[in-house]
């Protein structure tokens, strides 16, 4: 195919993000007590292909709502996950997220498993998941992925913690490989900023040497 008759993947991503940010209210995402999660105001990924989303993903960028998180130096790297469906995920609505990371201080590998249920299996709400994480019951939302679910995806999560009802919201940029094109990374970071995760809360997540 000639160069003039094809669209650059980066330009396609830029166009999509322009449309998304133009239609999304600027949401200030901060860790707060007695505050509700913002996910009802976010748009899940339409046409999510659950079987294609299964498999291994590597974390490249992470942002959190905790006000103190901006100055925190990450103490882990090599975060990856493997989505393993329970039977036919389009019928069972169940999968297991098998995750691991490395503690950068001790060098110890940490492994954990997170069961996930998908209450409704029709688009777009099939991109809204419930999980039992280390922080308790968590709402997860697949915000976007490339068309073939073969390059990158963005995952949002939120839960309300403890008696103080502290809201903890996170969002991550994941890819199928340990390398993510810097230009693509920056475009996706702009998407996170538009959702209300300010640039200073973004943390580069290393996959070097993993």
N, CA and C atoms as a LAMMPS dump frame, in Angstrom:
ITEM: TIMESTEP
0
ITEM: NUMBER OF ATOMS
630
ITEM: BOX BOUNDS ff ff ff
-5.0000000000000000e+02 5.0000000000000000e+02
-5.0000000000000000e+02 5.0000000000000000e+02
-5.0000000000000000e+02 5.0000000000000000e+02
ITEM: ATOMS id mol type element x y z
1 1 1 N 0.848 -1.193 0
2 1 2 C 0 0 0
3 1 3 C 0.88 1.238 0
4 2 1 N 0.543 2.219 -0.796
5 2 2 C 1.354 3.43 -0.884
6 2 3 C 1.238 4.242 0.392
7 3 1 N 2.241 5.05 0.641
8 3 2 C 2.261 5.862 1.862
9 3 3 C 1.08 6.823 1.908
10 4 1 N 0.705 7.364 0.716
11 4 2 C -0.356 8.361 0.687
12 4 3 C -1.731 7.781 0.914
13 5 1 N -1.869 6.456 0.75
14 5 2 C -3.191 5.851 0.885
15 5 3 C -3.412 5.215 2.226
16 6 1 N -2.468 5.341 3.161
17 6 2 C -2.619 4.738 4.484
18 6 3 C -2.503 5.811 5.541
19 7 1 N -3.118 5.57 6.677
20 7 2 C -3.082 6.516 7.79
21 7 3 C -2.045 6.079 8.799
22 8 1 N -1.303 7.019 9.325
23 8 2 C -0.334 6.724 10.381
24 8 3 C -1.065 6.303 11.643
25 9 1 N -0.619 5.177 12.298
26 9 2 C -1.261 4.767 13.558
27 9 3 C -1.246 5.867 14.6
28 10 1 N -0.151 6.652 14.625
29 10 2 C -0.052 7.731 15.613
30 10 3 C -1.089 8.804 15.322
31 11 1 N -1.282 9.15 14.023
32 11 2 C -2.266 10.157 13.677
33 11 3 C -3.667 9.685 14.007
34 12 1 N -3.916 8.38 13.807
35 12 2 C -5.229 7.829 14.157
36 12 3 C -5.475 7.967 15.647
37 13 1 N -4.455 7.656 16.478
38 13 2 C -4.587 7.785 17.929
39 13 3 C -4.833 9.242 18.305
40 14 1 N -4.066 10.168 17.688
41 14 2 C -4.234 11.582 17.999
42 14 3 C -5.65 12.04 17.684
43 15 1 N -6.2 11.593 16.555
44 15 2 C -7.545 11.993 16.177
45 15 3 C -8.573 11.462 17.17
46 16 1 N -8.41 10.202 17.574
47 16 2 C -9.34 9.627 18.544
48 16 3 C -9.301 10.393 19.857
49 17 1 N -8.086 10.69 20.341
50 17 2 C -7.971 11.373 21.624
51 17 3 C -8.542 12.772 21.558
52 18 1 N -8.388 13.451 20.412
53 18 2 C -8.987 14.773 20.256
54 18 3 C -10.494 14.695 20.421
55 19 1 N -11.113 13.697 19.791
56 19 2 C -12.566 13.555 19.893
57 19 3 C -12.979 13.22 21.317
58 20 1 N -12.187 12.338 21.961
59 20 2 C -12.528 11.92 23.32
60 20 3 C -12.431 13.08 24.293
61 21 1 N -11.326 13.826 24.236
62 21 2 C -11.114 14.914 25.178
63 21 3 C -12.089 16.05 24.93
64 22 1 N -12.483 16.225 23.688
65 22 2 C -13.43 17.29 23.38
66 22 3 C -14.798 17.004 23.964
67 23 1 N -15.104 15.713 24.181
68 23 2 C -16.438 15.359 24.665
69 23 3 C -16.451 14.999 26.139
70 24 1 N -15.282 15.073 26.807
71 24 2 C -15.174 14.666 28.208
72 24 3 C -14.964 15.888 29.088
73 25 1 N -15.758 16.02 30.148
74 25 2 C -15.532 17.107 31.097
75 25 3 C -14.184 16.936 31.763
76 26 1 N -13.518 18.034 32.07
77 26 2 C -12.26 17.961 32.79
78 26 3 C -12.559 17.549 34.228
79 27 1 N -12.078 16.382 34.607
80 27 2 C -12.412 15.811 35.906
81 27 3 C -11.192 15.913 36.815
82 28 1 N -11.288 16.666 37.873
83 28 2 C -10.189 16.778 38.826
84 28 3 C -10.207 15.555 39.724
85 29 1 N -9.211 14.703 39.565
86 29 2 C -9.181 13.443 40.297
87 29 3 C -8.192 13.569 41.449
88 30 1 N -8.697 13.594 42.645
89 30 2 C -7.866 13.692 43.828
90 30 3 C -8.332 12.682 44.86
91 31 1 N -7.387 12.233 45.689
92 31 2 C -7.767 11.379 46.791
93 31 3 C -8.553 12.196 47.801
94 32 1 N -9.769 11.77 48.112
95 32 2 C -10.602 12.531 49.03
96 32 3 C -11.394 11.591 49.921
97 33 1 N -11.734 12.094 51.091
98 33 2 C -12.613 11.345 51.971
99 33 3 C -14.06 11.666 51.62
100 34 1 N -14.895 10.642 51.772
101 34 2 C -16.333 10.781 51.531
102 34 3 C -16.631 11.326 50.129
103 35 1 N -15.842 10.894 49.171
104 35 2 C -16.051 11.291 47.78
105 35 3 C -16.309 10.036 46.952
106 36 1 N -17.157 10.166 45.959
107 36 2 C -17.509 9.027 45.13
108 36 3 C -16.52 8.888 43.972
109 37 1 N -16.453 7.679 43.429
110 37 2 C -15.614 7.436 42.267
111 37 3 C -16.181 8.174 41.05
112 38 1 N -15.303 8.529 40.133
113 38 2 C -15.717 9.261 38.942
114 38 3 C -16.17 8.354 37.803
115 39 1 N -16.08 7.033 37.985
116 39 2 C -16.299 6.168 36.835
117 39 3 C -17.675 6.314 36.174
118 40 1 N -18.754 6.687 36.899
119 40 2 C -20.017 6.862 36.168
120 40 3 C -19.961 7.967 35.119
121 41 1 N -18.986 8.882 35.254
122 41 2 C -18.854 9.989 34.303
123 41 3 C -17.874 9.676 33.177
124 42 1 N -17.275 8.488 33.227
125 42 2 C -16.323 8.084 32.207
126 42 3 C -16.986 7.146 31.206
127 43 1 N -16.491 7.155 29.995
128 43 2 C -17.072 6.329 28.942
129 43 3 C -16.255 5.068 28.759
130 44 1 N -16.866 3.882 28.949
131 44 2 C -16.13 2.638 28.722
132 44 3 C -15.883 2.415 27.244
133 45 1 N -14.948 1.558 26.95
134 45 2 C -14.569 1.273 25.582
135 45 3 C -15.685 0.486 24.885
136 46 1 N -16.284 1.078 23.863
137 46 2 C -17.317 0.387 23.097
138 46 3 C -16.677 -0.708 22.246
139 47 1 N -17.422 -1.781 22.036
140 47 2 C -16.961 -2.849 21.161
141 47 3 C -15.774 -3.614 21.703
142 48 1 N -15.646 -3.68 23.035
143 48 2 C -14.527 -4.401 23.627
144 48 3 C -14.633 -5.887 23.285
145 49 1 N -13.538 -6.439 22.775
146 49 2 C -13.481 -7.859 22.438
147 49 3 C -12.782 -8.57 23.582
148 50 1 N -13.56 -9.159 24.467
149 50 2 C -12.992 -9.748 25.682
150 50 3 C -11.977 -10.854 25.388
151 51 1 N -12.274 -11.808 24.491
152 51 2 C -11.26 -12.848 24.217
153 51 3 C -9.937 -12.269 23.706
154 52 1 N -9.994 -11.221 22.876
155 52 2 C -8.768 -10.618 22.37
156 52 3 C -7.992 -9.893 23.465
157 53 1 N -8.694 -9.397 24.487
158 53 2 C -8.026 -8.659 25.557
159 53 3 C -7.282 -9.585 26.516
160 54 1 N -7.616 -10.864 26.506
161 54 2 C -6.965 -11.804 27.404
162 54 3 C -5.478 -11.929 27.058
163 55 1 N -4.712 -12.437 28.024
164 55 2 C -3.287 -12.631 27.798
165 55 3 C -2.433 -11.645 28.574
166 56 1 N -1.186 -11.505 28.158
167 56 2 C -0.186 -10.777 28.936
168 56 3 C -0.106 -9.304 28.537
169 57 1 N 0.046 -8.448 29.571
170 57 2 C 0.2 -7.006 29.396
171 57 3 C 1.304 -6.504 30.322
172 58 1 N 2.01 -5.442 29.874
173 58 2 C 3.099 -4.849 30.652
174 58 3 C 2.763 -3.392 30.955
175 59 1 N 2.961 -2.994 32.211
176 59 2 C 2.657 -1.631 32.642
177 59 3 C 3.776 -0.674 32.239
178 60 1 N 3.399 0.518 31.712
179 60 2 C 4.386 1.506 31.303
180 60 3 C 4.19 2.872 31.965
181 61 1 N 2.99 3.176 32.397
182 61 2 C 2.712 4.47 33.033
183 61 3 C 1.612 4.257 34.067
184 62 1 N 1.761 4.954 35.205
185 62 2 C 0.811 4.757 36.302
186 62 3 C 0.539 6.104 36.958
187 63 1 N -0.71 6.388 37.236
188 63 2 C -1.072 7.62 37.946
189 63 3 C -2.087 7.279 39.025
190 64 1 N -2.004 7.977 40.14
191 64 2 C -2.905 7.717 41.261
192 64 3 C -3.459 9.018 41.796
193 65 1 N -4.58 8.905 42.497
194 65 2 C -5.283 10.085 42.97
195 65 3 C -4.79 10.594 44.316
196 66 1 N -3.96 9.813 44.993
197 66 2 C -3.505 10.191 46.323
198 66 3 C -2.715 11.498 46.244
199 67 1 N -3.099 12.498 47.046
200 67 2 C -2.422 13.799 47.007
201 67 3 C -0.942 13.691 47.333
202 68 1 N -0.57 12.698 48.139
203 68 2 C 0.829 12.54 48.495
204 68 3 C 1.627 11.742 47.487
205 69 1 N 0.956 11.236 46.445
206 69 2 C 1.621 10.345 45.496
207 69 3 C 2.585 11.086 44.579
208 70 1 N 2.361 12.4 44.379
209 70 2 C 3.174 13.158 43.433
210 70 3 C 4.661 13.105 43.773
211 71 1 N 4.986 13.106 45.072
212 71 2 C 6.389 13.154 45.497
213 71 3 C 6.96 11.774 45.812
214 72 1 N 6.172 10.738 45.623
215 72 2 C 6.611 9.388 45.971
216 72 3 C 7.431 8.787 44.831
217 73 1 N 8.591 8.231 45.169
218 73 2 C 9.402 7.516 44.188
219 73 3 C 8.903 6.066 44.147
220 74 1 N 8.508 5.563 42.966
221 74 2 C 7.992 4.185 42.895
222 74 3 C 9.003 3.179 43.429
223 75 1 N 8.527 2.204 44.173
224 75 2 C 9.401 1.195 44.763
225 75 3 C 9.239 -0.157 44.086
226 76 1 N 8.599 -0.17 42.914
227 76 2 C 8.451 -1.427 42.202
228 76 3 C 8.581 -1.175 40.71
229 77 1 N 8.921 -2.226 39.967
230 77 2 C 9.003 -2.158 38.517
231 77 3 C 8.639 -3.533 37.961
232 78 1 N 8.713 -3.656 36.656
233 78 2 C 8.453 -4.952 35.989
234 78 3 C 7.032 -5.445 36.216
235 79 1 N 6.095 -4.498 36.44
236 79 2 C 4.713 -4.93 36.671
237 79 3 C 4.124 -5.478 35.389
238 80 1 N 3.591 -6.673 35.467
239 80 2 C 2.911 -7.282 34.335
240 80 3 C 1.74 -8.099 34.83
241 81 1 N 0.804 -8.346 33.946
242 81 2 C -0.343 -9.166 34.306
243 81 3 C -0.689 -10.091 33.157
244 82 1 N -1.388 -11.134 33.498
245 82 2 C -1.86 -12.098 32.514
246 82 3 C -3.328 -12.375 32.794
247 83 1 N -4.198 -11.981 31.869
248 83 2 C -5.626 -12.237 32.019
249 83 3 C -5.938 -13.654 31.554
250 84 1 N -6.421 -14.466 32.485
251 84 2 C -6.769 -15.848 32.172
252 84 3 C -8.278 -16.012 32.316
253 85 1 N -8.981 -16.302 31.224
254 85 2 C -10.445 -16.414 31.317
255 85 3 C -10.868 -17.695 32.017
256 86 1 N -12.026 -17.636 32.65
257 86 2 C -12.638 -18.833 33.221
258 86 3 C -13.632 -19.367 32.197
259 87 1 N -13.212 -20.405 31.477
260 87 2 C -14.052 -20.908 30.389
261 87 3 C -14.149 -19.865 29.281
262 88 1 N -15.305 -19.794 28.671
263 88 2 C -15.567 -18.784 27.651
264 88 3 C -15.975 -17.499 28.359
265 89 1 N -15.062 -16.518 28.392
266 89 2 C -15.301 -15.3 29.164
267 89 3 C -16.539 -14.554 28.68
268 90 1 N -16.915 -14.719 27.419
269 90 2 C -18.101 -14.038 26.899
270 90 3 C -19.382 -14.656 27.443
271 91 1 N -19.257 -15.83 28.072
272 91 2 C -20.419 -16.487 28.685
273 91 3 C -20.354 -16.456 30.206
274 92 1 N -19.154 -16.724 30.747
275 92 2 C -19.016 -16.8 32.209
276 92 3 C -18.88 -15.427 32.85
277 93 1 N -18.294 -14.471 32.12
278 93 2 C -18.038 -13.149 32.696
279 93 3 C -17.039 -13.197 33.834
280 94 1 N -16.133 -14.188 33.811
281 94 2 C -15.157 -14.322 34.885
282 94 3 C -13.757 -14.519 34.308
283 95 1 N -12.789 -13.887 34.966
284 95 2 C -11.39 -14.07 34.595
285 95 3 C -10.516 -13.868 35.813
286 96 1 N -9.276 -14.278 35.696
287 96 2 C -8.311 -14.117 36.778
288 96 3 C -7.147 -13.281 36.254
289 97 1 N -6.807 -12.234 36.995
290 97 2 C -5.651 -11.414 36.658
291 97 3 C -4.477 -11.899 37.504
292 98 1 N -3.509 -12.538 36.846
293 98 2 C -2.312 -13.033 37.531
294 98 3 C -1.231 -11.982 37.352
295 99 1 N -0.832 -11.333 38.444
296 99 2 C 0.047 -10.175 38.363
297 99 3 C 1.349 -10.412 39.122
298 100 1 N 2.381 -9.694 38.686
299 100 2 C 3.668 -9.761 39.378
300 100 3 C 4.41 -8.443 39.197
301 101 1 N 5.287 -8.134 40.138
302 101 2 C 6.184 -6.991 40.016
303 101 3 C 7.426 -7.243 40.862
304 102 1 N 8.417 -6.38 40.692
305 102 2 C 9.668 -6.516 41.44
306 102 3 C 9.847 -5.322 42.373
307 103 1 N 10.117 -5.59 43.641
308 103 2 C 10.439 -4.546 44.594
309 103 3 C 11.848 -4.038 44.293
310 104 1 N 11.956 -2.729 43.975
311 104 2 C 13.249 -2.185 43.559
312 104 3 C 14.248 -2.076 44.707
313 105 1 N 13.784 -2.156 45.944
314 105 2 C 14.682 -2.085 47.101
315 105 3 C 15.268 -3.451 47.428
316 106 1 N 14.397 -4.445 47.512
317 106 2 C 14.837 -5.777 47.905
318 106 3 C 15.135 -6.696 46.719
319 107 1 N 14.606 -6.339 45.54
320 107 2 C 14.758 -7.206 44.382
321 107 3 C 13.829 -8.399 44.4
322 108 1 N 12.922 -8.431 45.379
323 108 2 C 12.013 -9.564 45.514
324 108 3 C 10.86 -9.472 44.517
325 109 1 N 10.537 -10.596 43.916
326 109 2 C 9.402 -10.678 43.007
327 109 3 C 8.132 -10.913 43.822
328 110 1 N 7.113 -10.101 43.584
329 110 2 C 5.836 -10.244 44.274
330 110 3 C 4.801 -10.755 43.283
331 111 1 N 4.07 -11.771 43.679
332 111 2 C 3.041 -12.355 42.828
333 111 3 C 1.702 -12.325 43.548
334 112 1 N 0.646 -12.035 42.817
335 112 2 C -0.686 -12.07 43.41
336 112 3 C -1.722 -12.294 42.317
337 113 1 N -2.891 -12.752 42.732
338 113 2 C -3.975 -13.048 41.811
339 113 3 C -5.212 -12.252 42.189
340 114 1 N -5.88 -11.717 41.194
341 114 2 C -7.07 -10.9 41.418
342 114 3 C -8.232 -11.478 40.607
343 115 1 N -9.248 -12.004 41.285
344 115 2 C -10.425 -12.48 40.551
345 115 3 C -11.272 -11.312 40.072
346 116 1 N -11.741 -11.393 38.846
347 116 2 C -12.522 -10.324 38.224
348 116 3 C -13.82 -10.892 37.69
349 117 1 N -14.899 -10.167 37.912
350 117 2 C -16.195 -10.543 37.343
351 117 3 C -16.702 -9.398 36.471
352 118 1 N -17.4 -9.764 35.407
353 118 2 C -17.979 -8.796 34.48
354 118 3 C -19.494 -8.948 34.573
355 119 1 N -20.166 -8.047 35.292
356 119 2 C -21.606 -8.224 35.555
357 119 3 C -22.468 -8.28 34.301
358 120 1 N -22.135 -7.461 33.298
359 120 2 C -22.952 -7.42 32.082
360 120 3 C -22.048 -7.603 30.874
361 121 1 N -22.446 -8.503 29.978
362 121 2 C -21.572 -8.911 28.886
363 121 3 C -21.957 -8.299 27.548
364 122 1 N -22.642 -7.166 27.583
365 122 2 C -22.994 -6.475 26.345
366 122 3 C -22.233 -5.155 26.298
367 123 1 N -21.864 -4.733 25.083
368 123 2 C -21.134 -3.481 24.911
369 123 3 C -22.05 -2.294 25.147
370 124 1 N -21.57 -1.218 25.782
371 124 2 C -20.194 -1.012 26.259
372 124 3 C -19.949 -1.426 27.697
373 125 1 N -20.99 -1.874 28.408
374 125 2 C -20.814 -2.142 29.842
375 125 3 C -19.984 -3.393 30.103
376 126 1 N -19.639 -4.167 29.059
377 126 2 C -18.73 -5.292 29.255
378 126 3 C -17.324 -4.806 29.591
379 127 1 N -17.082 -3.503 29.453
380 127 2 C -15.785 -2.925 29.818
381 127 3 C -15.767 -2.447 31.261
382 128 1 N -16.848 -2.68 32.007
383 128 2 C -16.922 -2.312 33.427
384 128 3 C -16.828 -3.597 34.25
385 129 1 N -15.807 -3.678 35.088
386 129 2 C -15.514 -4.908 35.817
387 129 3 C -15.544 -4.671 37.326
388 130 1 N -15.767 -5.761 38.065
389 130 2 C -15.644 -5.752 39.523
390 130 3 C -14.481 -6.657 39.907
391 131 1 N -13.659 -6.198 40.839
392 131 2 C -12.487 -6.976 41.245
393 131 3 C -12.332 -6.927 42.756
394 132 1 N -11.703 -7.971 43.277
395 132 2 C -11.374 -8.029 44.7
396 132 3 C -9.865 -7.861 44.819
397 133 1 N -9.416 -6.601 45.029
398 133 2 C -7.988 -6.29 45.036
399 133 3 C -7.469 -6.145 46.463
400 134 1 N -6.183 -5.774 46.552
401 134 2 C -5.576 -5.555 47.866
402 134 3 C -6.257 -4.416 48.614
403 135 1 N -6.887 -3.501 47.869
404 135 2 C -7.576 -2.365 48.489
405 135 3 C -9.052 -2.661 48.757
406 136 1 N -9.492 -3.887 48.504
407 136 2 C -10.892 -4.243 48.714
408 136 3 C -11.659 -4.285 47.408
409 137 1 N -12.973 -4.216 47.513
410 137 2 C -13.819 -4.256 46.322
411 137 3 C -13.529 -3.052 45.435
412 138 1 N -13.219 -3.318 44.191
413 138 2 C -12.748 -2.284 43.277
414 138 3 C -13.543 -2.306 41.976
415 139 1 N -13.902 -1.123 41.52
416 139 2 C -14.535 -0.984 40.211
417 139 3 C -13.45 -0.703 39.189
418 140 1 N -13.446 -1.471 38.09
419 140 2 C -12.446 -1.299 37.043
420 140 3 C -13.146 -0.968 35.733
421 141 1 N -12.466 -0.171 34.917
422 141 2 C -13.069 0.297 33.68
423 141 3 C -12.008 0.304 32.581
424 142 1 N -12.243 -0.455 31.524
425 142 2 C -11.358 -0.401 30.36
426 142 3 C -11.747 0.846 29.576
427 143 1 N -10.876 1.863 29.609
428 143 2 C -11.199 3.134 28.968
429 143 3 C -10.969 3.096 27.466
430 144 1 N -9.916 2.41 27.064
431 144 2 C -9.649 2.346 25.633
432 144 3 C -8.592 1.299 25.341
433 145 1 N -8.548 0.869 24.095
434 145 2 C -7.524 -0.035 23.592
435 145 3 C -7.413 0.168 22.096
436 146 1 N -6.277 -0.232 21.533
437 146 2 C -6.184 -0.161 20.082
438 146 3 C -7.198 -1.12 19.461
439 147 1 N -7.478 -0.94 18.196
440 147 2 C -8.577 -1.65 17.55
441 147 3 C -8.456 -3.165 17.655
442 148 1 N -7.241 -3.674 17.523
443 148 2 C -7.033 -5.121 17.536
444 148 3 C -6.689 -5.662 18.925
445 149 1 N -6.674 -4.788 19.93
446 149 2 C -6.31 -5.196 21.291
447 149 3 C -4.934 -5.858 21.307
448 150 1 N -4.043 -5.374 20.438
449 150 2 C -2.75 -6.022 20.254
450 150 3 C -1.576 -5.131 20.611
451 151 1 N -1.832 -3.856 20.945
452 151 2 C -0.728 -2.942 21.207
453 151 3 C -0.797 -2.319 22.592
454 152 1 N -1.906 -1.677 22.962
455 152 2 C -1.974 -0.973 24.235
456 152 3 C -3.419 -0.932 24.736
457 153 1 N -3.556 -0.706 26.024
458 153 2 C -4.877 -0.412 26.592
459 153 3 C -4.72 0.406 27.856
460 154 1 N -5.8 1.089 28.233
461 154 2 C -5.805 1.961 29.403
462 154 3 C -6.853 1.454 30.387
463 155 1 N -6.416 1.214 31.619
464 155 2 C -7.303 0.654 32.644
465 155 3 C -7.424 1.618 33.819
466 156 1 N -8.659 1.937 34.175
467 156 2 C -8.985 2.792 35.326
468 156 3 C -9.528 1.905 36.441
469 157 1 N -9.231 2.27 37.681
470 157 2 C -9.831 1.546 38.809
471 157 3 C -10.1 2.506 39.956
472 158 1 N -11.079 2.168 40.778
473 158 2 C -11.419 3.016 41.913
474 158 3 C -12.077 2.175 42.999
475 159 1 N -11.73 2.498 44.242
476 159 2 C -12.461 1.922 45.37
477 159 3 C -12.516 2.925 46.506
478 160 1 N -13.42 2.668 47.43
479 160 2 C -13.582 3.509 48.619
480 160 3 C -13.075 2.711 49.806
481 161 1 N -12.046 3.252 50.481
482 161 2 C -11.344 2.514 51.516
483 161 3 C -11.818 2.834 52.926
484 162 1 N -12.066 1.78 53.705
485 162 2 C -12.19 1.863 55.148
486 162 3 C -13.294 2.764 55.699
487 163 1 N -13.235 2.953 57.016
488 163 2 C -14.24 3.747 57.71
489 163 3 C -14.188 5.212 57.305
490 164 1 N -13.004 5.686 56.899
491 164 2 C -12.88 7.083 56.48
492 164 3 C -13.35 7.314 55.05
493 165 1 N -13.716 6.232 54.37
494 165 2 C -14.215 6.311 52.994
495 165 3 C -13.285 7.147 52.114
496 166 1 N -12.018 6.737 52.089
497 166 2 C -11.033 7.436 51.284
498 166 3 C -11.089 6.898 49.853
499 167 1 N -11.268 7.788 48.907
500 167 2 C -11.348 7.384 47.505
501 167 3 C -9.942 7.201 46.935
502 168 1 N -9.686 6.044 46.35
503 168 2 C -8.392 5.744 45.731
504 168 3 C -8.633 5.395 44.272
505 169 1 N -8.213 6.28 43.375
506 169 2 C -8.395 6.082 41.944
507 169 3 C -7.037 5.957 41.265
508 170 1 N -6.925 5.029 40.346
509 170 2 C -5.688 4.863 39.6
510 170 3 C -6.01 4.654 38.123
511 171 1 N -5.022 4.895 37.295
512 171 2 C -5.147 4.611 35.875
513 171 3 C -3.774 4.213 35.364
514 172 1 N -3.741 3.245 34.444
515 172 2 C -2.463 2.763 33.936
516 172 3 C -2.474 2.586 32.433
517 173 1 N -1.309 2.776 31.831
518 173 2 C -1.107 2.516 30.408
519 173 3 C -0.326 1.209 30.286
520 174 1 N -0.908 0.259 29.571
521 174 2 C -0.329 -1.073 29.413
522 174 3 C -0.092 -1.368 27.94
523 175 1 N 0.895 -2.218 27.659
524 175 2 C 1.093 -2.643 26.273
525 175 3 C 1.42 -4.132 26.248
526 176 1 N 1.385 -4.686 25.042
527 176 2 C 1.651 -6.114 24.875
528 176 3 C 3.14 -6.44 24.955
529 177 1 N 3.995 -5.434 24.87
530 177 2 C 5.431 -5.695 24.896
531 177 3 C 6.085 -4.85 25.987
532 178 1 N 7.347 -5.147 26.269
533 178 2 C 8.082 -4.41 27.288
534 178 3 C 8.55 -3.05 26.788
535 179 1 N 8.341 -2.788 25.5
536 179 2 C 8.711 -1.496 24.934
537 179 3 C 7.455 -0.801 24.423
538 180 1 N 7.332 0.487 24.734
539 180 2 C 6.223 1.292 24.24
540 180 3 C 6.81 2.514 23.545
541 181 1 N 6.428 2.721 22.294
542 181 2 C 6.926 3.849 21.525
543 181 3 C 6.724 5.152 22.315
544 182 1 N 7.786 5.953 22.499
545 182 2 C 7.67 7.18 23.303
546 182 3 C 6.592 8.138 22.801
547 183 1 N 6.409 8.229 21.476
548 183 2 C 5.391 9.125 20.937
549 183 3 C 3.992 8.644 21.307
550 184 1 N 3.783 7.338 21.208
551 184 2 C 2.493 6.774 21.605
552 184 3 C 2.265 6.987 23.091
553 185 1 N 3.309 6.769 23.901
554 185 2 C 3.204 6.984 25.351
555 185 3 C 2.736 8.407 25.651
556 186 1 N 3.359 9.397 25.004
557 186 2 C 3.015 10.788 25.283
558 186 3 C 1.588 11.118 24.868
559 187 1 N 1.131 10.552 23.76
560 187 2 C -0.252 10.78 23.33
561 187 3 C -1.218 10.201 24.356
562 188 1 N -0.929 9.002 24.854
563 188 2 C -1.803 8.369 25.841
564 188 3 C -1.739 9.114 27.178
565 189 1 N -0.575 9.689 27.511
566 189 2 C -0.466 10.492 28.72
567 189 3 C -1.366 11.727 28.611
568 190 1 N -1.444 12.308 27.429
569 190 2 C -2.343 13.45 27.236
570 190 3 C -3.786 13.038 27.503
571 191 1 N -4.131 11.821 27.125
572 191 2 C -5.465 11.292 27.391
573 191 3 C -5.727 11.241 28.9
574 192 1 N -4.735 10.789 29.678
575 192 2 C -4.879 10.714 31.137
576 192 3 C -5.047 12.102 31.745
577 193 1 N -4.29 13.069 31.228
578 193 2 C -4.417 14.435 31.727
579 193 3 C -5.829 14.94 31.508
580 194 1 N -6.397 14.658 30.339
581 194 2 C -7.764 15.083 30.042
582 194 3 C -8.795 14.453 30.949
583 195 1 N -8.482 13.276 31.511
584 195 2 C -9.402 12.616 32.436
585 195 3 C -9.311 13.198 33.844
586 196 1 N -8.261 14.005 34.096
587 196 2 C -8.127 14.625 35.414
588 196 3 C -6.952 14.142 36.216
589 197 1 N -6.088 13.313 35.621
590 197 2 C -4.871 12.89 36.303
591 197 3 C -3.744 13.822 35.854
592 198 1 N -3.373 14.833 36.66
593 198 2 C -2.384 15.833 36.232
594 198 3 C -1.029 15.197 35.963
595 199 1 N -0.263 15.851 35.122
596 199 2 C 1.016 15.302 34.68
597 199 3 C 1.93 14.963 35.848
598 200 1 N 1.905 15.78 36.894
599 200 2 C 2.816 15.539 38.017
600 200 3 C 2.494 14.255 38.773
601 201 1 N 1.304 13.698 38.551
602 201 2 C 0.958 12.443 39.224
603 201 3 C 1.344 11.219 38.405
604 202 1 N 1.811 11.413 37.172
605 202 2 C 2.19 10.291 36.321
606 202 3 C 3.547 9.737 36.745
607 203 1 N 3.648 8.422 36.788
608 203 2 C 4.908 7.772 37.13
609 203 3 C 5.318 6.835 35.993
610 204 1 N 6.528 7.067 35.478
611 204 2 C 7.093 6.157 34.488
612 204 3 C 7.33 4.81 35.149
613 205 1 N 6.888 3.745 34.499
614 205 2 C 7.064 2.41 35.08
615 205 3 C 8.043 1.627 34.215
616 206 1 N 9.16 1.274 34.798
617 206 2 C 10.245 0.641 34.04
618 206 3 C 10 -0.842 33.813
619 207 1 N 10.283 -1.269 32.587
620 207 2 C 10.317 -2.699 32.256
621 207 3 C 11.747 -3.115 31.885
622 208 1 N 12.714 -2.231 32.168
623 208 2 C 14.099 -2.519 31.821
624 208 3 C 14.657 -3.635 32.69
625 209 1 N 15.279 -4.594 32.059
626 209 2 C 15.894 -5.697 32.783
627 209 3 C 14.91 -6.699 33.34
628 210 1 N 13.665 -6.639 32.906
629 210 2 C 12.622 -7.513 33.451
630 210 3 C 12.557 -8.831 32.658
